[in-house]
Amino acid sequence: MMIDLTDTKSSAVNAALVEARHAIGSPALGMVLTLVIVTDESNQYDSMKAATEAAREHPSRILVVIGRPGADITPRLDAEVRVGDVGAGETVVLRLHGELAEHAESVVLPLMLPDAPVVVWWPGKHPEHPSKDALGVLAQRRITDAVAAPRRPDWLEIRASGYTPGDTDLAWTRTTTWRSLLAAALDQRYERITSAAVEAKAGNPSAELLALWLADRLAVPVERVVSAGPGITAVRLVTESGDIAITRPDGVLATLSTPGQPDRHVALKRRESAELIAEELRRLDPDDVYATTLAHAAEEAQAAGAAAEASPAAVAAGEAETPGVAVGAVAGASTMAESADAVQAPAKRGSASGSGAGAGARSAAKKTAKSTASRSASPRKRSGGSS
């Protein structure tokens, strides 16, 4: 059942929800959370489709907020109330015109389910610090998507500096199956890992997060390699007896290769937004592993900044004291750093190989090896690949 309301207010929308539930013979509420989707007209259909599919697993009241700001537009609220389309869930599409678009929280707050968790999802453009957004402060979980939104080259540092427990990103959710498979592969046999590589299409933020997770957990250099895609195509862990590799050239079926064992095929398809959202809604507690990965990105950025500020004399002294490759330079040493995209941030990742940097930058990275290596030797970072 669908009810259209024009130039209305939140109380009228609530009344329409009650009327619609009675009309379909379902007066009782059976929903477990409120999902607020902040989007625009271009992303509205896809995000609503993903949310309604996820609502089959998590019955929700879905509030879709579409802003139409403009100083010359008369403030007005239009709403579409849909009940019965997604099982026990409800969907309300709110179009906020004019100045009202700047005060979405005042419209959304009366429509939230009482005593139920609130999740806010930005499927496209999102604030740099979601926890400080007017709608973000109302939520227990705040979901963004670095893949779908424009990114600055230093987007990881921005995320790390503004991280608040409850923040997460679908780019990170896309790595869940990769991380699970890598942890399972390492549980089968224990060998010292000397280095790793992540192969992905240029500018893939999930690949960057996966590489940072490996660098943080294994304390080894992690190389980024550009491939034709789609998405992440391979992860290789180099050991003394051979490579442990997961390759997925077609985005559907992966091959797990381990030294001394036959290759095994594993289902590892690229998941749709509905599956990603459903996964995030299963757990509403803070994602500590995501927080640790962002913290590692911040550490690498600080190390790179300190190296860039070093004087020529200090750089030369550092090169004499610390020959070899800096372990802490795992976040920017790659071919992927040469792409014209968000992954392209060699100065902020502490590049050891310095694919585009001069000899001075390479020497400065070496100077930071001692302090970074001491961090990498902590018990947590010797934990292999488990999350």
Residue pairs with C-beta under 8 A, 6 or more apart in sequence:
1 20
1 23
1 24
1 82
1 83
1 84
2 80
2 81
2 82
3 16
3 19
3 20
3 80
3 81
4 78
4 79
4 80
4 81
5 12
5 13
5 16
5 78
5 79
5 80
5 81
6 76
6 78
7 76
7 77
7 78
8 77
8 78
8 79
9 77
10 77
10 107
10 110
10 111
11 110
12 79
13 79
13 81
13 92
13 94
13 111
14 110
14 111
16 79
16 81
17 81
17 83
17 90
17 92
18 27
20 81
20 83
20 84
20 90
21 27
21 83
21 90
23 83
24 83
24 84
26 83
26 84
26 88
29 113
30 59
30 88
31 59
31 60
31 61
31 88
31 89
31 90
31 113
31 116
32 58
32 59
32 60
32 116
32 117
33 58
33 60
33 61
33 113
33 116
33 117
33 118
33 119
33 281
33 284
34 60
34 61
34 63
34 111
34 112
34 113
34 116
34 117
34 118
34 119
35 51
35 54
35 55
35 60
35 61
35 62
35 63
35 119
35 121
35 281
36 63
36 65
36 108
36 112
36 118
36 119
36 120
36 121
36 135
36 138
36 139
37 47
37 48
37 51
37 62
37 63
37 64
37 65
37 120
37 121
37 123
38 65
38 67
38 104
38 120
38 121
38 122
38 126
38 135
39 47
39 64
39 65
39 66
39 122
39 123
39 124
40 66
40 67
40 124
40 125
41 66
42 124
43 123
43 124
43 148
44 64
44 66
44 93
46 123
46 273
47 64
47 121
47 123
47 273
48 62
48 64
48 91
48 93
49 274
50 123
50 272
50 273
50 274
50 276
50 277
51 60
51 62
51 64
51 91
51 121
51 274
51 277
52 62
52 85
52 86
52 89
52 91
53 274
53 278
54 60
54 274
54 277
54 278
54 281
55 62
55 86
55 87
55 89
56 86
56 87
57 278
57 281
58 278
58 281
58 282
59 86
59 87
59 88
59 89
60 89
60 90
60 281
61 89
61 90
61 91
61 92
61 111
61 112
61 113
62 86
62 89
62 90
62 91
62 92
63 92
63 94
63 108
63 111
63 112
64 91
64 92
64 93
64 94
65 94
65 96
65 104
65 107
65 108
65 135
66 93
66 94
66 95
66 96
67 96
67 101
67 102
67 104
68 95
68 96
68 97
68 98
68 101
69 98
69 99
69 101
69 102
70 97
70 98
71 98
71 99
73 97
73 98
74 97
74 98
75 97
75 98
75 99
75 100
76 97
76 98
76 100
77 94
77 95
77 96
77 97
77 100
77 107
78 94
78 95
78 97
79 92
79 93
79 94
79 95
80 91
80 92
80 93
81 90
81 91
81 92
82 90
82 91
82 92
82 93
83 90
83 91
85 91
92 111
94 104
94 107
94 108
96 104
96 107
100 107
103 134
104 134
104 135
105 134
105 135
105 138
108 135
108 138
109 138
112 118
112 138
117 140
117 141
117 284
118 138
118 139
118 140
118 141
119 139
119 140
119 141
119 142
119 143
119 280
119 281
119 284
120 130
120 133
120 135
120 136
120 138
120 139
120 141
120 142
120 143
121 143
121 144
121 277
122 130
122 143
122 144
122 145
122 149
123 145
123 148
123 273
124 145
124 148
124 149
125 149
125 150
126 144
126 145
126 149
127 133
127 136
128 158
128 162
129 158
129 162
129 164
130 136
130 142
130 144
130 162
130 164
130 167
131 137
131 142
131 162
131 164
131 166
131 167
132 162
133 142
136 142
139 166
140 166
140 284
141 166
141 168
141 280
141 284
142 164
142 166
142 167
142 168
143 168
143 169
143 170
143 277
143 280
144 167
144 168
144 169
144 170
145 169
145 170
145 171
146 155
146 169
146 170
146 171
146 205
146 342
147 170
147 171
147 174
147 204
147 205
147 206
148 170
151 205
151 341
151 342
152 158
152 342
153 342
153 344
153 345
153 348
154 301
154 345
154 348
155 205
155 342
156 208
156 212
156 294
156 297
156 301
156 345
156 348
157 297
157 298
157 301
157 348
159 167
159 169
159 294
159 297
160 294
160 295
160 297
160 298
160 301
161 298
163 291
163 294
165 286
165 291
166 286
167 290
168 280
168 287
168 290
169 205
169 209
169 290
170 273
170 276
170 277
170 280
171 205
171 206
171 209
172 206
172 209
172 287
172 290
172 293
173 276
173 279
173 280
174 206
174 231
174 270
174 271
174 276
175 206
175 209
175 210
175 213
175 232
176 279
177 268
177 271
178 210
178 232
178 235
178 246
178 268
179 210
179 213
179 385
179 387
181 246
181 254
181 256
181 266
181 268
182 214
182 235
182 237
182 246
182 385
183 384
183 385
183 386
183 387
185 237
185 244
185 246
185 256
185 258
185 385
186 237
186 244
186 384
186 385
186 386
187 386
188 258
189 258
190 384
191 239
191 240
191 241
192 239
192 240
193 218
193 220
193 237
193 238
193 239
193 384
194 220
194 238
194 239
194 240
195 220
195 221
195 222
195 223
195 238
196 211
196 214
196 215
196 218
196 220
196 221
196 222
196 223
196 235
196 236
196 237
196 238
197 222
197 223
197 224
197 225
197 234
197 235
197 236
197 238
198 207
198 210
198 211
198 214
198 222
198 223
198 224
198 225
198 232
198 234
198 235
199 207
199 225
199 226
199 227
199 232
199 233
199 234
199 235
199 236
200 206
200 207
200 224
200 225
200 226
200 227
200 229
200 231
200 232
200 233
200 336
201 207
201 226
201 227
201 228
201 229
201 230
201 231
201 233
202 226
202 336
202 339
202 340
202 341
202 343
203 339
203 340
203 341
203 342
203 343
203 344
204 229
204 231
204 232
204 343
205 342
205 343
206 231
206 232
207 224
207 231
207 232
207 336
207 343
208 224
208 336
208 342
208 343
209 293
210 232
210 235
211 222
211 224
211 330
211 331
211 334
212 222
212 293
212 296
212 297
212 300
212 330
212 331
213 289
213 293
213 296
213 387
214 220
214 222
214 235
214 237
214 385
215 221
215 222
215 296
215 300
215 330
215 331
216 292
216 293
216 296
216 381
217 381
217 383
217 384
217 385
217 386
217 387
218 237
218 381
218 384
218 385
219 327
219 376
219 377
219 381
219 382
220 327
220 330
221 325
221 327
221 329
221 330
221 333
221 352
222 330
222 331
222 333
223 333
223 334
223 335
223 353
224 333
224 334
224 335
224 336
224 337
224 343
225 234
225 334
225 335
225 336
226 335
226 336
226 338
226 339
227 233
227 234
229 251
230 250
230 251
230 270
231 251
231 270
232 248
233 247
233 248
233 249
234 245
234 246
234 247
234 248
234 249
235 245
235 246
236 243
236 244
236 245
236 246
237 243
237 244
237 245
237 385
239 259
241 259
241 260
242 258
242 259
242 260
243 257
243 259
244 257
244 258
244 259
245 255
245 256
245 257
246 254
246 255
246 256
246 257
246 266
246 268
247 254
247 255
247 257
248 254
248 255
248 268
251 269
251 270
252 267
252 268
252 269
252 270
253 265
253 266
253 267
253 268
253 269
254 265
254 266
254 267
254 268
255 263
255 264
255 265
255 266
256 263
256 264
256 265
256 266
257 263
289 387
296 331
297 331
299 328
299 372
299 375
300 328
300 329
300 330
300 331
300 332
300 348
300 349
300 350
301 331
301 348
301 349
301 350
303 328
303 329
303 350
303 365
303 368
303 371
303 372
304 332
304 347
304 348
304 349
304 350
304 351
304 365
305 348
306 368
307 350
307 361
307 364
307 365
307 367
307 368
308 347
308 361
308 364
310 318
310 364
310 367
312 360
314 367
315 360
315 363
315 364
315 367
316 363
317 367
318 363
318 364
318 366
318 367
318 368
319 363
319 366
319 367
321 367
322 366
322 367
322 369
322 370
323 366
324 366
324 369
325 352
325 353
325 366
325 369
326 350
326 352
326 365
326 366
326 367
326 368
326 369
326 372
326 373
327 369
327 372
327 373
327 376
328 350
328 365
328 368
328 369
328 371
328 372
328 373
328 375
328 376
329 349
329 350
329 351
329 352
329 353
329 365
329 368
329 369
329 372
330 350
330 352
331 349
331 350
332 345
332 346
332 347
332 348
332 349
332 350
332 351
333 349
333 351
333 352
333 353
333 354
333 355
334 351
334 353
334 355
335 355
336 343
336 344
337 343
337 344
337 345
337 346
337 349
337 351
337 355
337 356
338 344
338 355
338 356
346 354
346 355
346 356
346 357
347 357
347 361
350 365
350 368
350 372
351 357
351 361
351 362
351 365
352 362
352 365
352 366
353 362
354 361
354 362
354 365
375 381
